[in-house]
Amino acid sequence: MEEQVYAGRVLHIGLSNFNASQMEKIMKVARIRPACNQIEANIYFQNKELIAFCRGMRIPVVAYAPLGNPGINIYLSIIQREK
Protein backbone atom coordinates (compact mmCIF):
# COMPACT_ATOMS: atom_id res chain seq x y z
CA MET A 1 0.00 0.00 0.00
CA GLU A 2 2.85 2.38 0.70
CA GLU A 3 3.96 2.07 -2.92
CA GLN A 4 0.47 3.21 -3.95
CA VAL A 5 0.89 6.34 -1.83
CA TYR A 6 4.26 7.05 -3.42
CA ALA A 7 2.73 6.53 -6.86
CA GLY A 8 -0.02 9.05 -6.06
CA ARG A 9 -2.90 6.58 -6.40
CA VAL A 10 -3.74 6.56 -2.67
CA LEU A 11 -3.72 9.48 -0.25
CA HIS A 12 -3.80 7.69 3.11
CA ILE A 13 -3.49 4.20 4.53
CA GLY A 14 -5.76 3.22 7.39
CA LEU A 15 -6.13 0.15 9.56
CA SER A 16 -9.29 -1.69 10.45
CA ASN A 17 -9.82 -3.83 13.54
CA PHE A 18 -6.12 -3.96 14.43
CA ASN A 19 -5.34 -4.71 18.06
CA ALA A 20 -2.40 -3.21 19.98
CA SER A 21 0.10 -5.97 19.19
CA GLN A 22 -0.78 -5.91 15.49
CA MET A 23 -0.37 -2.15 15.43
CA GLU A 24 3.04 -2.41 17.11
CA LYS A 25 4.17 -4.83 14.40
CA ILE A 26 2.97 -2.46 11.67
CA MET A 27 4.68 0.53 13.27
CA LYS A 28 8.02 -1.33 13.29
CA VAL A 29 8.01 -1.86 9.52
CA ALA A 30 5.83 0.93 8.13
CA ARG A 31 7.43 3.93 6.49
CA ILE A 32 4.10 5.79 6.51
CA ARG A 33 2.17 6.22 9.75
CA PRO A 34 -1.38 4.78 9.52
CA ALA A 35 -3.97 7.53 9.09
CA CYS A 36 -6.40 5.85 11.52
CA ASN A 37 -7.58 2.59 13.04
CA GLN A 38 -11.26 1.81 12.56
CA ILE A 39 -12.55 -0.25 15.47
CA GLU A 40 -15.84 -1.16 17.05
CA ALA A 41 -16.71 1.19 19.87
CA ASN A 42 -20.12 1.95 21.29
CA ILE A 43 -21.76 2.57 24.62
CA TYR A 44 -21.78 -1.15 25.45
CA PHE A 45 -18.27 -1.87 24.11
CA GLN A 46 -16.12 1.18 24.71
CA ASN A 47 -12.76 -0.43 23.88
CA LYS A 48 -11.01 2.03 26.21
CA GLU A 49 -7.65 0.23 26.34
CA LEU A 50 -7.25 0.13 22.56
CA ILE A 51 -8.38 3.75 22.20
CA ALA A 52 -5.83 4.80 24.81
CA PHE A 53 -3.14 2.83 22.99
CA CYS A 54 -4.02 4.52 19.69
CA ARG A 55 -3.89 7.94 21.34
CA GLY A 56 -0.44 7.11 22.69
CA MET A 57 0.68 6.15 19.19
CA ARG A 58 -0.90 9.35 17.77
CA ILE A 59 -3.20 7.34 15.52
CA PRO A 60 -6.80 8.60 15.37
CA VAL A 61 -9.60 6.14 16.06
CA VAL A 62 -12.63 5.88 13.80
CA ALA A 63 -15.39 4.13 15.73
CA TYR A 64 -18.16 2.08 14.23
CA ALA A 65 -21.14 0.44 15.86
CA PRO A 66 -22.89 -2.40 14.08
CA LEU A 67 -26.55 -1.71 13.36
CA GLY A 68 -27.42 -4.95 15.10
CA ASN A 69 -25.93 -3.91 18.42
CA PRO A 70 -28.06 -4.11 21.58
CA GLY A 71 -28.31 -0.33 21.94
CA ILE A 72 -29.76 0.42 18.51
CA ASN A 73 -33.35 0.63 19.80
CA ILE A 74 -32.34 3.14 22.49
CA TYR A 75 -30.47 5.21 19.90
CA LEU A 76 -33.39 5.16 17.46
CA SER A 77 -35.87 6.18 20.17
CA ILE A 78 -33.67 9.16 21.09
CA ILE A 79 -33.52 10.24 17.46
CA GLN A 80 -37.31 9.96 17.13
CA ARG A 81 -37.83 12.12 20.24
CA GLU A 82 -35.53 14.84 18.85
CA LYS A 83 -37.55 15.22 15.65
MDTraj code that builds the backbone (N, CA, C; nanometers):
import mdtraj as md
import numpy as np

residues = "MET GLU GLU GLN VAL TYR ALA GLY ARG VAL LEU HIS ILE GLY LEU SER ASN PHE ASN ALA SER GLN MET GLU LYS ILE MET LYS VAL ALA ARG ILE ARG PRO ALA CYS ASN GLN ILE GLU ALA ASN ILE TYR PHE GLN ASN LYS GLU LEU ILE ALA PHE CYS ARG GLY MET ARG ILE PRO VAL VAL ALA TYR ALA PRO LEU GLY ASN PRO GLY ILE ASN ILE TYR LEU SER ILE ILE GLN ARG GLU LYS".split()
xyz = np.array([
    [0.0821, -0.1194, 0.0000],
    [0.0000, 0.0000, 0.0000],
    [0.0863, 0.1256, 0.0000],
    [0.1999, 0.1192, 0.0673],
    [0.2853, 0.2375, 0.0705],
    [0.3318, 0.2756, -0.0698],
    [0.3560, 0.1780, -0.1538],
    [0.3961, 0.2069, -0.2920],
    [0.2851, 0.2808, -0.3663],
    [0.1593, 0.2513, -0.3320],
    [0.0469, 0.3206, -0.3952],
    [0.0429, 0.4674, -0.3530],
    [0.0803, 0.4951, -0.2292],
    [0.0885, 0.6337, -0.1827],
    [0.1976, 0.7062, -0.2600],
    [0.3141, 0.6427, -0.2710],
    [0.4262, 0.7055, -0.3415],
    [0.3948, 0.7272, -0.4894],
    [0.3109, 0.6391, -0.5457],
    [0.2728, 0.6526, -0.6862],
    [0.1612, 0.7550, -0.7058],
    [0.1029, 0.8041, -0.5968],
    [-0.0019, 0.9047, -0.6063],
    [-0.1409, 0.8492, -0.6289],
    [-0.1584, 0.7186, -0.6184],
    [-0.2900, 0.6576, -0.6403],
    [-0.3732, 0.6484, -0.5122],
    [-0.3080, 0.6638, -0.3968],
    [-0.3741, 0.6556, -0.2670],
    [-0.3231, 0.7714, -0.1826],
    [-0.4136, 0.8357, -0.1099],
    [-0.3720, 0.9476, -0.0254],
    [-0.3304, 0.9031, 0.1141],
    [-0.4056, 0.8110, 0.1732],
    [-0.3804, 0.7695, 0.3107],
    [-0.3996, 0.6193, 0.3240],
    [-0.3331, 0.5623, 0.4221],
    [-0.3487, 0.4205, 0.4534],
    [-0.4058, 0.4110, 0.5939],
    [-0.5153, 0.3400, 0.6080],
    [-0.5763, 0.3217, 0.7395],
    [-0.5784, 0.1750, 0.7773],
    [-0.6013, 0.1510, 0.9041],
    [-0.6130, 0.0155, 0.9559],
    [-0.7573, -0.0089, 0.9965],
    [-0.7943, -0.1348, 1.0028],
    [-0.9291, -0.1689, 1.0452],
    [-0.9231, -0.2907, 1.1357],
    [-0.9749, -0.2750, 1.2565],
    [-0.9825, -0.3835, 1.3543],
    [-0.8456, -0.4386, 1.3941],
    [-0.7433, -0.3543, 1.3964],
    [-0.6121, -0.3964, 1.4431],
    [-0.6066, -0.3819, 1.5942],
    [-0.5521, -0.4829, 1.6624],
    [-0.5336, -0.4711, 1.8062],
    [-0.3966, -0.4105, 1.8343],
    [-0.3638, -0.3910, 1.9611],
    [-0.2403, -0.3213, 1.9981],
    [-0.1161, -0.3940, 1.9483],
    [-0.1103, -0.5252, 1.9627],
    [0.0102, -0.5972, 1.9193],
    [0.0250, -0.5937, 1.7677],
    [-0.0850, -0.6013, 1.6950],
    [-0.0777, -0.5915, 1.5491],
    [-0.0306, -0.4528, 1.5068],
    [-0.0780, -0.3509, 1.5772],
    [-0.0366, -0.2147, 1.5430],
    [0.1117, -0.1938, 1.5720],
    [0.1609, -0.2521, 1.6805],
    [0.3039, -0.2411, 1.7114],
    [0.3882, -0.3034, 1.6008],
    [0.3437, -0.4177, 1.5497],
    [0.4167, -0.4831, 1.4397],
    [0.4188, -0.3945, 1.3155],
    [0.3057, -0.3345, 1.2837],
    [0.2971, -0.2462, 1.1672],
    [0.3884, -0.1261, 1.1846],
    [0.3886, -0.0670, 1.3026],
    [0.4683, 0.0533, 1.3266],
    [0.6184, 0.0254, 1.3156],
    [0.6595, -0.0984, 1.3399],
    [0.8018, -0.1333, 1.3289],
    [0.8494, -0.1372, 1.1848],
    [0.7591, -0.1698, 1.0917],
    [0.8013, -0.1857, 0.9525],
    [0.7473, -0.0783, 0.8587],
    [0.6458, -0.0056, 0.9023],
    [0.5826, 0.0933, 0.8134],
    [0.6699, 0.2169, 0.7977],
    [0.6753, 0.2663, 0.6752],
    [0.7427, 0.3933, 0.6495],
    [0.6435, 0.5082, 0.6622],
    [0.5157, 0.4785, 0.6418],
    [0.4096, 0.5786, 0.6507],
    [0.3214, 0.5439, 0.7706],
    [0.3026, 0.6415, 0.8571],
    [0.2171, 0.6216, 0.9754],
    [0.0727, 0.5998, 0.9290],
    [0.0031, 0.4984, 0.9863],
    [-0.1381, 0.4781, 0.9521],
    [-0.2204, 0.6033, 0.9816],
    [-0.3133, 0.6339, 0.8938],
    [-0.3969, 0.7529, 0.9090],
    [-0.4985, 0.7355, 1.0207],
    [-0.5408, 0.6104, 1.0479],
    [-0.6404, 0.5851, 1.1522],
    [-0.6503, 0.4346, 1.1750],
    [-0.7219, 0.3978, 1.2791],
    [-0.7578, 0.2590, 1.3044],
    [-0.9076, 0.2563, 1.3287],
    [-0.9812, 0.1903, 1.2413],
    [-1.1257, 0.1811, 1.2558],
    [-1.1575, 0.0589, 1.3410],
    [-1.2230, 0.0832, 1.4543],
    [-1.2553, -0.0248, 1.5465],
    [-1.3989, -0.0120, 1.5945],
    [-1.4502, -0.1220, 1.6473],
    [-1.5840, -0.1163, 1.7055],
    [-1.5759, -0.0461, 1.8404],
    [-1.6598, 0.0504, 1.8594],
    [-1.6706, 0.1193, 1.9872],
    [-1.8115, 0.1759, 1.9978],
    [-1.8780, 0.1426, 2.1043],
    [-2.0117, 0.1953, 2.1285],
    [-2.0344, 0.1997, 2.2785],
    [-2.1502, 0.2387, 2.3203],
    [-2.1760, 0.2567, 2.4625],
    [-2.1611, 0.1266, 2.5408],
    [-2.1877, 0.0127, 2.4767],
    [-2.1776, -0.1154, 2.5447],
    [-2.0399, -0.1790, 2.5302],
    [-1.9621, -0.1343, 2.4343],
    [-1.8273, -0.1873, 2.4107],
    [-1.7371, -0.0682, 2.3806],
    [-1.6833, -0.0079, 2.4863],
    [-1.6119, 0.1180, 2.4708],
    [-1.4676, 0.1014, 2.4259],
    [-1.4100, -0.0155, 2.4402],
    [-1.2764, -0.0429, 2.3878],
    [-1.1731, 0.0589, 2.4375],
    [-1.1824, 0.0952, 2.5643],
    [-1.1010, 0.2031, 2.6212],
    [-0.9512, 0.1771, 2.6115],
    [-0.9080, 0.0530, 2.6351],
    [-0.7646, 0.0229, 2.6341],
    [-0.7054, 0.0454, 2.4945],
    [-0.7756, -0.0028, 2.3922],
    [-0.7246, 0.0131, 2.2563],
    [-0.7286, 0.1594, 2.2128],
    [-0.8305, 0.2319, 2.2524],
    [-0.8381, 0.3746, 2.2203],
    [-0.7234, 0.4500, 2.2865],
    [-0.6942, 0.4163, 2.4113],
    [-0.5826, 0.4800, 2.4811],
    [-0.4504, 0.4462, 2.4135],
    [-0.4352, 0.3231, 2.3699],
    [-0.3135, 0.2831, 2.2992],
    [-0.2980, 0.3637, 2.1701],
    [-0.4064, 0.3761, 2.0945],
    [-0.4021, 0.4522, 1.9692],
    [-0.3657, 0.5982, 1.9954],
    [-0.4226, 0.6555, 2.0985],
    [-0.3885, 0.7937, 2.1335],
    [-0.2404, 0.8064, 2.1633],
    [-0.1863, 0.7097, 2.2367],
    [-0.0443, 0.7111, 2.2690],
    [0.0444, 0.6998, 2.1456],
    [-0.0061, 0.6312, 2.0441],
    [0.0684, 0.6146, 1.9189],
    [0.0397, 0.7285, 1.8204],
    [-0.0471, 0.8224, 1.8605],
    [-0.0898, 0.9349, 1.7767],
    [-0.1583, 0.8870, 1.6489],
    [-0.2416, 0.7855, 1.6636],
    [-0.3199, 0.7335, 1.5518],
    [-0.4669, 0.7540, 1.5856],
    [-0.5386, 0.8358, 1.5079],
    [-0.6804, 0.8602, 1.5369],
    [-0.7635, 0.7324, 1.5264],
    [-0.8671, 0.7272, 1.6069],
    [-0.9603, 0.6143, 1.6059],
    [-1.0868, 0.6564, 1.5337],
    [-1.1332, 0.5714, 1.4451],
    [-1.2629, 0.5875, 1.3804],
    [-1.3498, 0.4758, 1.4359],
    [-1.4539, 0.5125, 1.5080],
    [-1.5388, 0.4132, 1.5725],
    [-1.6571, 0.3766, 1.4842],
    [-1.6928, 0.2504, 1.4893],
    [-1.8157, 0.2082, 1.4234],
    [-1.8958, 0.1264, 1.5229],
    [-2.0247, 0.1246, 1.5043],
    [-2.1141, 0.0442, 1.5862],
    [-2.2059, -0.0318, 1.4915],
    [-2.2021, -0.1628, 1.4964],
    [-2.2891, -0.2399, 1.4079],
    [-2.4359, -0.2048, 1.4307],
    [-2.5128, -0.2048, 1.3244],
    [-2.6545, -0.1711, 1.3365],
    [-2.7300, -0.2736, 1.4196],
    [-2.6755, -0.3914, 1.4315],
    [-2.7419, -0.4951, 1.5096],
    [-2.7009, -0.4958, 1.6553],
    [-2.6387, -0.3893, 1.7032],
    [-2.5934, -0.3910, 1.8425],
    [-2.7118, -0.3758, 1.9378],
    [-2.6942, -0.4148, 2.0633],
    [-2.8063, -0.4112, 2.1585],
    [-2.8633, -0.2725, 2.1840],
    [-2.7850, -0.1675, 2.1636],
    [-2.8313, -0.0333, 2.1937],
    [-2.8998, 0.0384, 2.0798],
    [-2.9207, -0.0265, 1.9680],
    [-2.9764, 0.0419, 1.8514],
    [-3.1180, 0.0932, 1.8789],
    [-3.1971, 0.0181, 1.9521],
    [-3.3347, 0.0631, 1.9805],
    [-3.3350, 0.1877, 2.0678],
    [-3.2445, 0.1948, 2.1644],
    [-3.2341, 0.3140, 2.2489],
    [-3.1950, 0.4331, 2.1630],
    [-3.0940, 0.4139, 2.0779],
    [-3.0470, 0.5210, 1.9899],
    [-3.1593, 0.5698, 1.8986],
    [-3.2314, 0.4784, 1.8373],
    [-3.3389, 0.5156, 1.7458],
    [-3.4520, 0.5889, 1.8197],
    [-3.4815, 0.5484, 1.9422],
    [-3.5869, 0.6178, 2.0168],
    [-3.5443, 0.7598, 2.0520],
    [-3.4175, 0.7810, 2.0809],
    [-3.3670, 0.9165, 2.1091],
    [-3.3784, 1.0037, 1.9848],
    [-3.3428, 0.9491, 1.8713],
    [-3.3518, 1.0244, 1.7460],
    [-3.4974, 1.0624, 1.7165],
    [-3.5884, 0.9696, 1.7388],
    [-3.7306, 0.9957, 1.7134],
    [-3.7828, 1.1072, 1.8036],
    [-3.7389, 1.1088, 1.9317],
    [-3.7832, 1.2124, 2.0242],
    [-3.7309, 1.3498, 1.9841],
    [-3.6126, 1.3557, 1.9228],
    [-3.5527, 1.4839, 1.8848],
    [-3.6187, 1.5460, 1.7631],
    [-3.6918, 1.4693, 1.6868],
    [-3.7549, 1.5222, 1.5646],
    [-3.8740, 1.6057, 1.5929],
])
top = md.Topology()
chain = top.add_chain()
for i, resn in enumerate(residues, 1):
    res = top.add_residue(resn, chain, resSeq=i)
    for name in ("N", "CA", "C"):
        top.add_atom(name, md.element.get_by_symbol(name[0]), res)
traj = md.Trajectory(xyz[None], top)
